[in-house]
Amino acid sequence: MSPDYTPEEMMTVAAARTLRDGAVCFVGIGLPSAVANLARLTHAPDLVLIYESGTIGSRPAVLPLSIGDGELATTATAVVPLPEIFAYWLQAGRIDVGFLGAAQIDRFGNLNSTVIGPYDRPATRLPGAGGAQEISALAKETYVVLKQSPRTFVPALDFRTSAGFLEGGDARARLGLPGAGPTWVITDLGILRPHPETRELELRERYQGVTVDQVRSATGWPLRVADRVDTLPPPTATELIVLRDLHARTREAHRHPALPRVRPASLSLAP
């Protein structure tokens, strides 16, 4: 029997659960934004969301189409110039979590969001780095969210956009990067975390109905598996209601942009 939720919903919920209340989170558009706002609307109402456009403390009722979406500015505590976001917040060490997506990731959490294929003659030219390299270098922790397949989890990146643990071991520390790097990699199959010594990503948790062999077959290198792999609980009814309502409001708002956007009250998942 198939579950009453999708793999993407499970991935979004699993990622949202990793965010603690009160953390300062540098958020990207798309899945990272859905993750952060789900956390804010459920167990982390005081999560501080910062978007690259300069909005601080945004509390959007619907998911933004881009960092320039007016929803972010109108719901923000403050709007500051872009250089201040990077200089005062990111470079100064005030970002607890940086959320990143990517087209490719390797075994040490390095990311590619630049090109697929040779740089001078790419098969696909991607959106590029944006602020991803600064986030991966300077945020206290980096969380990566992406769907898992041999096309995304590759033995060698076509281009290294953002530094994870470089060649592994203490390579990141020797380079002097202050952030802890990609401490969580959340996929549609489970959660990978770096080995404490080699820094190679290893499977730590899987979702209900997903086998270790499935995760291995979706990885382009021989995947390291922790001695103990826990099974994560499925989404709760509250998590699914809040997430689906968020997406429904977003679809409706973008279909009819002139309509007022209803702002829901935060929900608590405390027992």
LOLUM-197617 format. One line per 2 residues: number of its first residue (from 1); their letters; for each residue x, y, z of N, C-alpha, C. Coordinates in nm, 2 decimals. Each point is the difference from the previous one (the first is absolute). Layout:
N
NUM> A> X,Y,Z,X,Y,Z,X,Y,Z  ... .
REM end
This chain:
271
1> MS> 0.08,-0.12,0.00,-0.08,0.12,0.00,0.09,0.13,0.00  -0.03,0.09,-0.09,0.08,0.12,-0.01,-0.04,0.10,0.11 .
3> PD> 0.09,0.08,0.06,-0.03,0.10,0.10,-0.09,0.11,-0.05  -0.07,0.07,0.08,-0.08,0.11,-0.04,0.07,0.13,0.00 .
5> YT> 0.13,0.00,-0.04,0.08,0.12,-0.02,0.10,-0.04,-0.10  0.06,0.11,-0.06,0.09,-0.02,-0.11,0.15,0.00,0.05 .
7> PE> 0.09,-0.06,-0.07,0.14,0.01,0.04,0.05,0.15,0.02  -0.05,0.09,-0.08,0.04,0.14,0.01,-0.06,0.06,0.13 .
9> EM> -0.12,-0.04,0.04,-0.06,0.04,0.12,0.08,-0.05,0.12  0.04,-0.13,-0.01,0.08,-0.06,0.11,0.14,0.08,0.01 .
11> MT> 0.06,0.03,-0.11,0.13,0.07,0.00,-0.02,0.14,0.06  -0.11,0.07,-0.04,-0.02,0.13,0.06,-0.02,0.00,0.15 .
13> VA> -0.08,-0.10,0.04,-0.03,-0.01,0.15,0.13,-0.04,0.07  0.08,-0.09,-0.05,0.12,-0.05,0.06,0.10,0.12,0.02 .
15> AA> 0.01,0.08,-0.11,0.09,0.11,0.01,-0.05,0.11,0.10  -0.13,0.02,0.00,-0.06,0.10,0.09,0.03,-0.03,0.14 .
17> RT> -0.01,-0.13,0.03,0.02,-0.05,0.14,0.14,0.03,0.05  0.10,0.02,-0.09,0.14,0.02,0.05,0.02,0.15,0.05 .
19> LR> -0.09,0.09,-0.03,0.01,0.14,0.03,-0.05,0.02,0.14  0.09,0.06,0.08,-0.04,0.04,0.14,-0.07,0.13,0.01 .
21> DG> -0.09,0.02,0.09,-0.06,0.13,0.02,0.10,0.10,0.04  -0.01,0.12,-0.06,0.09,0.11,0.03,0.12,0.01,-0.08 .
23> AV> 0.03,-0.10,-0.08,0.12,0.00,-0.09,-0.02,0.11,-0.11  0.12,0.05,-0.04,0.00,0.09,-0.11,0.04,-0.08,-0.13 .
25> CF> -0.09,0.01,-0.10,0.01,-0.09,-0.11,0.00,0.08,-0.13  0.11,-0.02,-0.08,0.01,0.06,-0.13,-0.07,-0.09,-0.10 .
27> VG> -0.10,0.05,-0.06,-0.10,-0.09,-0.07,0.01,0.03,-0.15  0.00,-0.11,-0.08,-0.01,0.01,-0.15,-0.14,-0.02,-0.04 .
29> IG> -0.02,0.03,-0.13,-0.13,-0.01,-0.06,-0.03,-0.15,-0.04  -0.13,-0.04,0.00,-0.03,-0.14,-0.04,-0.01,-0.08,0.13 .
31> LP> 0.05,-0.12,-0.01,-0.01,-0.10,0.11,0.05,0.05,0.13  0.12,0.07,0.01,0.04,0.05,0.13,-0.09,0.10,0.06 .
33> SA> -0.07,0.08,-0.08,-0.10,0.09,0.05,-0.12,-0.07,0.06  -0.05,-0.11,-0.07,-0.11,-0.08,0.05,0.04,-0.06,0.13 .
35> VA> 0.12,-0.05,0.01,0.05,-0.07,0.12,0.00,0.10,0.12  0.06,0.12,-0.02,0.02,0.10,0.11,-0.14,0.05,0.04 .
37> NL> -0.09,0.02,-0.09,-0.13,0.06,0.04,-0.09,-0.11,0.06  0.02,-0.13,-0.04,-0.07,-0.10,0.07,0.04,-0.01,0.15 .
39> AR> 0.13,0.01,0.02,0.05,0.00,0.14,-0.05,0.12,0.08  0.00,0.12,-0.07,-0.05,0.12,0.07,-0.15,-0.01,0.03 .
41> LT> -0.08,-0.06,-0.08,-0.14,-0.02,0.02,-0.04,-0.11,0.09  0.10,-0.08,0.05,-0.03,-0.11,0.09,0.08,0.01,0.13 .
43> HA> 0.11,-0.06,0.00,0.07,-0.01,0.13,0.10,0.11,0.03  0.03,0.09,-0.10,0.10,0.10,0.02,-0.05,0.14,-0.04 .
45> PD> -0.10,0.05,0.08,-0.06,0.13,-0.04,0.10,0.12,0.01  0.11,-0.01,0.07,0.09,0.11,0.01,0.13,-0.02,-0.09 .
47> LV> -0.01,-0.09,-0.10,0.10,-0.02,-0.10,0.02,0.13,-0.07  0.12,0.05,-0.02,0.02,0.13,-0.07,0.05,-0.04,-0.14 .
49> LI> -0.08,0.04,-0.10,0.02,-0.03,-0.14,0.07,0.13,-0.06  0.11,-0.03,-0.06,0.07,0.11,-0.08,0.01,-0.05,-0.14 .
51> YE> -0.04,0.09,-0.09,0.01,-0.03,-0.15,0.11,0.09,-0.06  0.05,-0.04,-0.11,0.12,0.06,-0.06,-0.03,0.14,-0.05 .
53> SG> -0.13,0.03,-0.02,-0.04,0.14,-0.04,0.02,0.10,0.10  0.02,-0.04,0.13,0.02,0.10,0.11,-0.11,0.00,0.10 .
55> TI> -0.09,-0.09,-0.01,-0.12,0.00,0.09,0.04,-0.09,0.12  -0.02,0.06,0.12,0.03,-0.06,0.13,-0.13,-0.03,0.08 .
57> GS> -0.02,-0.12,0.04,-0.11,-0.03,0.08,-0.13,-0.01,-0.08  0.01,-0.04,-0.13,-0.12,-0.02,-0.08,-0.09,-0.11,0.05 .
59> RP> -0.13,0.03,-0.01,-0.10,-0.10,0.05,-0.11,-0.01,-0.11  0.04,-0.05,-0.12,-0.09,0.00,-0.11,-0.12,-0.09,0.02 .
61> AV> -0.11,0.04,-0.05,-0.12,-0.08,0.00,0.00,-0.10,-0.11  0.07,0.03,-0.11,0.01,-0.09,-0.11,0.15,-0.01,-0.04 .
63> LP> 0.04,-0.10,-0.07,0.14,-0.02,-0.03,0.03,0.10,-0.12  0.12,0.06,0.01,0.04,0.10,-0.10,0.04,-0.06,-0.13 .
65> LS> -0.03,0.07,-0.11,0.04,-0.05,-0.13,0.15,0.03,-0.02  0.06,0.10,0.06,0.14,0.03,-0.01,0.04,0.08,0.12 .
67> IG> 0.13,0.03,0.02,0.04,0.08,0.11,-0.05,0.15,-0.01  -0.05,0.03,-0.12,-0.05,0.14,-0.02,-0.15,0.00,0.02 .
69> DG> -0.07,-0.10,0.04,-0.14,-0.01,0.03,-0.04,0.10,0.11  -0.09,0.09,-0.03,-0.04,0.10,0.10,-0.05,-0.06,0.13 .
71> EL> -0.05,-0.12,-0.01,-0.05,-0.07,0.13,0.11,0.00,0.10  0.12,-0.01,-0.04,0.11,-0.01,0.10,0.03,0.13,0.07 .
73> AT> -0.01,0.11,-0.08,0.03,0.13,0.06,-0.12,0.05,0.08  -0.12,-0.02,-0.04,-0.12,0.05,0.08,-0.02,-0.08,0.13 .
75> TA> 0.06,-0.12,0.01,-0.02,-0.07,0.13,0.13,0.00,0.08  0.10,0.07,-0.04,0.13,0.00,0.06,0.01,0.09,0.12 .
77> TA> 0.08,-0.03,0.10,0.03,0.09,0.11,0.08,0.12,-0.05  0.09,-0.03,-0.09,0.09,0.11,-0.06,0.04,-0.04,-0.14 .
79> VV> 0.03,0.10,-0.08,0.06,-0.02,-0.13,0.12,0.08,-0.01  0.11,-0.06,-0.03,0.13,0.06,0.00,0.07,-0.02,-0.13 .
81> PL> 0.10,0.08,-0.03,0.07,-0.02,-0.13,0.07,-0.14,-0.01  0.01,-0.05,-0.12,0.06,-0.13,-0.02,0.14,-0.01,0.06 .
83> PE> 0.09,0.10,-0.01,0.13,-0.02,0.06,0.00,-0.02,0.15  -0.10,0.06,0.06,-0.01,-0.01,0.15,-0.04,-0.15,0.04 .
85> IF> -0.08,-0.06,-0.09,-0.03,-0.14,0.03,0.12,-0.09,0.01  0.09,0.02,-0.10,0.12,-0.08,-0.01,0.11,0.05,0.10 .
87> AY> 0.02,0.13,0.02,0.10,0.05,0.09,-0.03,-0.01,0.14  -0.12,0.05,0.04,-0.04,0.01,0.14,-0.06,-0.13,0.05 .
89> WL> -0.07,-0.07,-0.08,-0.06,-0.13,0.05,0.08,-0.12,-0.03  0.03,-0.02,-0.13,0.07,-0.13,-0.04,0.15,0.00,0.04 .
91> QA> 0.07,0.10,-0.05,0.15,0.01,0.03,0.03,0.01,0.15  -0.10,0.07,0.07,0.02,0.02,0.15,-0.04,-0.12,0.08 .
93> GR> -0.04,-0.11,-0.06,-0.04,-0.12,0.07,-0.13,0.00,0.07  -0.10,0.08,-0.05,-0.13,0.01,0.06,-0.10,-0.10,-0.06 .
95> ID> 0.04,-0.08,-0.10,-0.09,-0.09,-0.07,0.02,-0.14,0.06  -0.10,-0.05,0.07,0.01,-0.14,0.06,-0.01,-0.11,-0.11 .
97> VG> -0.09,0.02,-0.09,-0.03,-0.11,-0.10,-0.01,0.07,-0.14  0.08,-0.05,-0.09,-0.02,0.04,-0.14,-0.06,-0.12,-0.08 .
99> FL> -0.11,0.02,-0.06,-0.07,-0.10,-0.08,0.04,0.00,-0.15  0.05,-0.11,-0.05,0.04,0.00,-0.14,-0.06,-0.12,-0.08 .
101> GA> -0.03,0.02,-0.12,-0.03,-0.10,-0.09,0.12,-0.01,-0.11  -0.01,-0.09,-0.09,0.11,-0.02,-0.10,-0.05,-0.09,-0.11 .
103> AQ> 0.08,0.00,-0.11,-0.03,-0.10,-0.10,0.08,-0.12,0.02  0.12,0.01,0.06,0.09,-0.12,0.03,0.06,0.02,0.14 .
105> ID> 0.02,-0.11,0.07,0.08,-0.01,0.12,0.09,-0.12,0.00  0.12,0.01,0.06,0.09,-0.11,0.00,0.01,-0.06,0.14 .
107> RF> 0.08,-0.10,0.02,0.00,-0.07,0.13,0.05,0.08,0.12  0.07,0.12,-0.03,0.04,0.08,0.11,-0.08,0.13,0.01 .
109> GN> -0.12,0.00,-0.06,-0.10,0.11,0.01,0.04,0.13,-0.08  0.09,-0.01,-0.09,0.02,0.11,-0.09,-0.11,0.01,-0.10 .
111> LN> -0.04,0.12,-0.05,-0.12,0.02,-0.07,0.03,0.06,-0.14  -0.08,-0.03,-0.10,0.01,0.06,-0.13,-0.14,0.06,-0.03 .
113> ST> 0.00,0.13,-0.03,-0.12,0.07,-0.05,0.03,0.09,-0.11  0.11,-0.04,-0.08,0.05,0.09,-0.10,-0.02,-0.06,-0.14 .
115> VI> 0.05,-0.12,-0.03,-0.02,-0.06,-0.14,0.00,-0.15,0.02  -0.07,-0.06,-0.10,0.01,-0.15,-0.02,0.08,-0.02,-0.13 .
117> GP> 0.11,-0.07,0.01,0.09,-0.02,-0.11,0.12,0.10,0.01  0.09,0.00,-0.10,0.11,0.09,0.00,-0.04,0.15,0.02 .
119> YD> 0.08,0.07,0.07,-0.04,0.14,0.03,-0.01,0.08,-0.13  0.10,-0.02,-0.10,0.00,0.09,-0.12,-0.10,-0.05,-0.10 .
121> RP> -0.05,-0.13,0.01,-0.10,-0.05,-0.09,-0.10,-0.08,0.08  -0.08,0.06,0.09,-0.08,-0.08,0.09,-0.13,-0.06,-0.08 .
123> AT> -0.04,-0.11,0.05,-0.13,-0.06,-0.05,-0.11,0.09,0.06  0.01,0.04,0.12,-0.10,0.09,0.06,0.07,0.10,0.09 .
125> RL> -0.04,0.13,-0.02,0.06,0.10,0.08,-0.11,0.03,0.11  0.04,-0.01,0.12,-0.08,0.01,0.12,-0.01,0.15,0.05 .
127> PG> -0.08,0.03,0.10,-0.02,0.14,0.04,0.13,0.06,0.06  0.10,-0.08,0.05,0.12,0.05,0.05,0.01,0.00,0.15 .
129> AG> 0.10,0.07,0.05,0.03,-0.01,0.14,-0.09,0.09,0.08  -0.03,0.12,-0.05,-0.07,0.10,0.09,0.09,0.02,0.12 .
131> GA> -0.06,-0.02,0.12,0.08,0.01,0.12,0.03,-0.13,0.06  -0.01,-0.11,-0.08,0.01,-0.14,0.06,0.14,-0.02,0.05 .
133> QE> 0.10,0.05,-0.07,0.14,-0.03,0.05,0.03,0.07,0.13  -0.05,0.12,0.02,0.02,0.07,0.13,-0.08,-0.07,0.11 .
135> IS> -0.12,-0.04,-0.03,-0.08,-0.07,0.10,0.06,-0.13,0.04  0.05,-0.08,-0.09,0.07,-0.12,0.03,0.12,0.02,0.08 .
137> AL> 0.07,0.11,-0.02,0.13,0.03,0.07,-0.02,0.06,0.14  -0.11,0.08,0.01,-0.01,0.09,0.12,-0.11,-0.04,0.10 .
139> AK> -0.11,-0.06,-0.05,-0.11,-0.03,0.09,0.05,-0.10,0.11  -0.05,0.01,0.12,0.04,-0.09,0.10,-0.02,-0.15,-0.04 .
141> ET> -0.11,-0.02,-0.06,-0.03,-0.13,-0.06,-0.06,0.02,-0.13  0.01,-0.10,-0.09,-0.06,0.00,-0.13,-0.09,-0.13,-0.01 .
143> YV> -0.13,0.02,-0.04,-0.09,-0.11,-0.02,-0.03,0.00,-0.15  0.02,-0.12,-0.06,-0.03,-0.02,-0.14,-0.12,-0.08,-0.02 .
145> VL> -0.09,0.04,-0.09,-0.12,-0.07,-0.03,-0.01,-0.03,-0.15  -0.01,-0.12,-0.04,-0.01,-0.03,-0.14,-0.05,-0.15,-0.02 .
147> KQ> -0.06,-0.03,-0.11,-0.04,-0.13,-0.03,0.12,-0.09,-0.03  -0.01,-0.13,0.04,0.12,-0.08,-0.02,-0.01,-0.09,-0.12 .
149> SP> 0.10,0.00,-0.08,0.01,-0.09,-0.12,0.15,0.00,-0.04  0.04,-0.10,-0.08,0.13,0.00,-0.05,0.04,0.13,-0.08 .
151> RT> -0.10,0.07,-0.05,0.03,0.12,-0.08,0.03,0.12,0.09  -0.05,0.00,0.12,0.03,0.11,0.10,0.11,-0.04,0.10 .
153> FV> 0.01,-0.13,0.04,0.10,-0.05,0.09,0.11,-0.06,-0.08  0.10,0.08,-0.04,0.09,-0.04,-0.10,0.14,-0.03,0.06 .
155> PA> 0.08,-0.09,-0.07,0.14,-0.02,0.06,0.09,0.12,-0.03  -0.03,0.08,-0.10,0.09,0.12,-0.02,-0.09,0.11,-0.06 .
157> LD> 0.00,0.12,0.06,-0.08,0.11,-0.05,0.05,0.05,-0.13  -0.09,0.05,-0.08,0.04,0.06,-0.13,0.06,0.14,0.03 .
159> FR> -0.03,0.06,0.11,0.05,0.13,0.04,-0.02,0.01,0.15  0.10,0.05,0.07,-0.02,0.01,0.15,-0.04,0.15,0.02 .
161> TS> -0.13,0.02,0.03,-0.05,0.14,0.03,0.03,0.03,0.14  -0.04,-0.09,0.09,0.00,0.03,0.15,0.08,-0.11,0.07 .
163> AG> 0.08,0.04,0.09,0.09,-0.09,0.08,-0.08,-0.07,0.11  0.01,-0.13,0.00,-0.05,-0.08,0.11,0.13,-0.03,0.09 .
165> FL> 0.04,-0.13,-0.01,0.12,-0.04,0.08,0.12,-0.02,-0.10  -0.01,0.06,-0.12,0.10,-0.01,-0.10,0.05,-0.14,-0.03 .
167> EG> 0.12,-0.04,0.04,0.05,-0.14,-0.03,-0.02,-0.08,0.13  -0.07,0.05,0.10,-0.03,-0.08,0.12,0.10,0.02,0.11 .
169> GD> -0.02,-0.07,0.11,0.09,0.02,0.11,0.00,0.14,0.05  0.12,0.06,0.03,0.01,0.13,0.05,0.03,0.11,-0.11 .
171> AR> -0.03,-0.04,-0.13,0.02,0.09,-0.11,-0.07,0.13,0.02  -0.12,0.00,0.05,-0.08,0.12,0.01,0.06,0.09,0.11 .
173> AR> 0.04,-0.06,0.11,0.06,0.07,0.11,0.14,0.06,-0.04  0.07,-0.07,-0.08,0.13,0.05,-0.04,-0.01,0.12,-0.10 .
175> LG> -0.11,0.00,-0.07,-0.03,0.12,-0.09,-0.04,0.12,0.08  -0.04,-0.02,0.13,-0.04,0.11,0.08,-0.15,0.04,-0.01 .
177> LP> -0.08,-0.08,-0.05,-0.14,0.03,-0.01,-0.07,0.00,0.14  -0.06,0.10,0.04,-0.05,0.00,0.14,-0.13,-0.08,0.03 .
179> GA> -0.08,-0.02,-0.10,-0.12,-0.07,0.02,0.02,-0.15,0.01  -0.10,-0.07,0.06,0.02,-0.14,0.03,-0.02,-0.09,-0.13 .
181> GP> -0.05,0.06,-0.11,-0.03,-0.07,-0.12,-0.13,-0.07,0.00  -0.02,-0.09,-0.10,-0.13,-0.06,-0.01,-0.03,-0.11,0.10 .
183> TW> -0.06,0.04,0.11,-0.02,-0.09,0.11,-0.12,-0.09,-0.02  -0.09,0.04,-0.09,-0.12,-0.08,-0.03,-0.02,0.00,-0.15 .
185> VI> -0.02,-0.12,-0.06,-0.05,-0.01,-0.14,-0.13,-0.08,0.01  -0.11,0.07,-0.03,-0.13,-0.06,0.01,-0.05,-0.02,-0.15 .
187> TD> -0.04,-0.13,-0.02,-0.04,-0.04,-0.14,-0.14,-0.06,0.01  -0.05,-0.04,-0.11,-0.14,-0.06,-0.01,0.01,-0.15,0.04 .
189> LG> 0.12,-0.05,0.05,0.01,-0.13,0.04,0.04,-0.01,0.15  0.08,0.10,0.05,0.05,-0.01,0.13,0.09,0.12,0.03 .
191> IL> 0.08,-0.02,0.11,0.09,0.11,0.04,0.14,-0.05,0.01  0.09,0.07,-0.06,0.14,-0.03,0.01,0.07,0.11,0.08 .
193> RP> 0.10,-0.04,0.07,0.08,0.09,0.08,0.15,-0.04,-0.01  0.09,0.10,0.02,0.14,-0.03,-0.02,0.06,-0.09,0.11 .
195> HP> 0.09,-0.09,-0.04,0.07,-0.08,0.10,0.09,0.09,0.08  0.01,-0.02,0.13,0.07,0.10,0.08,0.15,0.01,-0.03 .
197> ET> 0.06,-0.10,-0.06,0.15,0.01,-0.03,0.02,0.02,-0.15  -0.06,-0.09,-0.09,0.03,0.01,-0.14,-0.08,0.11,-0.07 .
199> RE> -0.11,0.04,0.06,-0.09,0.10,-0.05,-0.08,-0.05,-0.12  0.01,-0.12,-0.03,-0.08,-0.06,-0.11,-0.14,-0.01,0.04 .
201> LE> -0.09,0.03,-0.09,-0.14,-0.01,0.04,-0.04,-0.15,0.02  -0.08,-0.03,0.10,-0.04,-0.13,0.03,-0.15,0.00,0.03 .
203> LR> -0.07,-0.11,-0.03,-0.14,-0.01,0.02,-0.02,-0.02,0.15  -0.08,0.09,0.07,-0.03,-0.01,0.14,-0.15,-0.04,0.02 .
205> ER> -0.09,0.05,-0.08,-0.14,-0.02,0.02,-0.07,-0.02,-0.14  -0.10,-0.08,0.01,-0.08,-0.03,-0.13,-0.14,0.02,0.04 .
207> YQ> -0.08,0.01,-0.11,-0.15,0.02,0.02,-0.07,-0.14,0.01  -0.12,0.00,0.05,-0.07,-0.12,0.00,-0.03,-0.05,-0.14 .
209> GV> 0.02,-0.13,-0.02,-0.02,-0.06,-0.13,0.12,0.01,-0.10  0.11,0.07,0.05,0.12,0.01,-0.08,0.10,-0.09,0.06 .
211> TV> 0.07,-0.08,-0.09,0.10,-0.09,0.05,0.14,0.06,-0.02  0.10,-0.05,0.07,0.14,0.05,-0.02,0.04,-0.03,-0.14 .
213> DQ> -0.04,-0.11,-0.06,0.04,-0.03,-0.14,-0.05,0.10,-0.10  -0.13,0.05,0.03,-0.05,0.10,-0.09,0.08,0.13,0.01 .
215> VR> 0.04,0.04,0.12,0.09,0.12,0.01,0.13,-0.02,-0.07  0.06,-0.12,0.02,0.13,-0.03,-0.07,-0.02,0.01,-0.15 .
217> SA> -0.11,-0.05,-0.06,-0.01,0.00,-0.14,-0.03,0.14,-0.06  -0.04,0.09,0.09,-0.03,0.14,-0.04,0.13,0.08,0.02 .
219> TG> 0.11,-0.06,0.03,0.12,0.08,0.02,0.11,-0.04,-0.10  0.07,0.10,-0.05,0.10,-0.03,-0.11,0.13,-0.04,0.05 .
221> WP> 0.02,-0.02,0.13,0.13,-0.06,0.05,-0.04,-0.11,0.11  0.09,-0.08,0.04,-0.03,-0.10,0.10,-0.03,0.07,0.13 .
223> LR> -0.13,0.00,0.03,-0.05,0.08,0.12,0.05,-0.06,0.13  0.05,0.08,0.09,0.03,-0.04,0.13,-0.13,0.00,0.08 .
225> VA> -0.01,-0.11,0.08,-0.12,-0.01,0.08,0.04,-0.01,0.15  -0.07,0.07,0.09,0.04,0.00,0.14,-0.03,-0.13,0.06 .
227> DR> 0.06,-0.03,0.11,-0.02,-0.13,0.07,-0.15,-0.02,0.04  -0.06,0.12,0.03,-0.14,0.00,0.03,-0.08,0.09,-0.09 .
229> VD> -0.10,-0.04,-0.07,-0.08,0.08,-0.08,-0.14,0.00,0.05  -0.04,0.12,0.06,-0.13,0.01,0.05,-0.11,0.02,-0.10 .
231> TL> -0.12,-0.03,0.03,-0.11,0.03,-0.09,-0.08,0.12,0.05  -0.02,0.10,-0.08,-0.07,0.12,0.05,-0.15,-0.02,0.00 .
233> PP> -0.07,0.06,0.09,-0.14,-0.01,0.00,-0.06,0.07,-0.11  -0.11,-0.04,-0.05,-0.07,0.08,-0.12,-0.05,0.13,0.05 .
235> PT> -0.04,0.09,-0.10,-0.06,0.12,0.04,-0.12,-0.01,0.09  -0.02,0.09,0.09,-0.12,0.00,0.08,-0.11,0.06,-0.08 .
237> AT> -0.12,-0.02,0.05,-0.12,0.06,-0.06,0.02,0.15,-0.01  0.04,0.06,0.11,0.02,0.15,0.01,0.10,0.05,-0.10 .
239> EL> 0.12,-0.07,-0.01,0.10,0.04,-0.09,-0.05,0.00,-0.15  -0.08,-0.11,-0.03,-0.05,-0.01,-0.14,-0.11,0.11,-0.02 .
241> IV> -0.08,0.02,0.09,-0.10,0.11,-0.01,0.06,0.13,-0.03  0.10,0.04,0.08,0.06,0.13,-0.01,0.08,0.01,-0.13 .
243> LR> 0.07,-0.10,-0.04,0.08,0.00,-0.12,-0.09,0.01,-0.12  -0.10,-0.08,-0.01,-0.09,0.00,-0.11,-0.08,0.13,-0.01 .
245> DL> -0.04,0.06,0.11,-0.07,0.12,0.00,0.09,0.12,-0.05  0.13,-0.01,0.04,0.10,0.10,-0.04,0.01,-0.01,-0.15 .
247> HA> 0.01,-0.12,-0.06,0.01,-0.01,-0.15,-0.13,0.04,-0.07  -0.11,-0.03,0.06,-0.13,0.04,-0.06,-0.01,0.15,0.00 .
249> RT> 0.03,0.07,0.11,-0.01,0.14,0.01,0.10,0.06,-0.11  0.12,-0.06,-0.01,0.09,0.05,-0.10,-0.05,-0.01,-0.14 .
251> RE> -0.05,-0.11,-0.03,-0.06,-0.02,-0.14,-0.11,0.10,-0.03  -0.09,0.02,0.10,-0.11,0.09,-0.02,0.05,0.14,-0.01 .
253> AH> 0.09,0.04,0.08,0.06,0.14,0.00,0.07,0.03,-0.13  0.07,-0.10,-0.05,0.07,0.03,-0.13,-0.09,-0.01,-0.12 .
255> RH> -0.12,-0.07,0.02,-0.10,0.00,-0.11,-0.08,0.13,0.00  -0.02,0.05,0.12,-0.08,0.13,0.01,0.08,0.09,0.09 .
257> PA> 0.10,0.07,-0.05,0.10,0.08,0.08,-0.07,0.12,0.06  -0.12,0.04,-0.04,-0.06,0.12,0.06,-0.08,-0.04,0.12 .
259> LP> -0.02,-0.12,0.03,-0.08,-0.04,0.12,0.08,0.01,0.12  -0.07,0.04,0.11,0.08,0.01,0.13,0.05,-0.14,0.04 .
261> RV> 0.11,0.00,0.07,0.06,-0.12,0.05,-0.02,-0.02,0.14  -0.08,-0.11,0.04,-0.03,-0.03,0.13,0.12,-0.04,0.08 .
263> RP> 0.02,0.05,0.12,0.11,-0.03,0.08,-0.04,-0.10,0.12  0.04,-0.12,-0.01,-0.04,-0.10,0.10,0.07,0.02,0.13 .
265> AS> -0.07,-0.04,0.11,0.07,0.00,0.13,0.10,-0.12,0.00  0.10,0.02,0.08,0.10,-0.11,0.02,-0.06,-0.12,0.08 .
267> LS> 0.04,-0.12,-0.03,-0.05,-0.12,0.07,0.11,-0.05,0.08  -0.04,-0.08,0.10,0.10,-0.06,0.09,-0.01,-0.15,-0.01 .
269> LA> 0.12,-0.06,-0.01,0.00,-0.15,-0.01,0.03,-0.06,0.14  0.01,0.08,0.10,0.03,-0.05,0.13,-0.11,-0.09,0.05 .
271> P> 0.04,-0.11,0.06,-0.10,-0.10,0.05,-0.09,0.06,0.11 .
REM end
